Amino acid sequence: DEPGDPFLRYAIALELNRGGAREQACKDLEALVREAPDHVPSYYQLASILVDLGRTSDAIEVCDAGSLQCIVSGDRKTRGELLALKETIEEVDP
């Protein structure tokens, strides 16, 4: 009923990823962060998928963008998670 609902789109992308359709999940989450940048959980999941796809520099950019969005929305918890993920990525792939 609500095809544009960010949470539904996010949930579908997560299911795609769990089902092995990682590339499609990545595309869907990339579209979601463009079209609904205030849906901060999407950034963490997108960055994680990008790492799995070997796109570490893109994952770091997503962590940075999500971190900034968290400042705007006041979501300190998710910001901390994104910064920790970025740090982990940088340690593994400097």
Summary of the structure (lengths in Angstrom):
residues: 94
radius of gyration: 12.7
end to end distance: 44.2
largest distance: 44.2
contacts: 280
relative contact order: 0.13
helix: 79%
strand: 0%
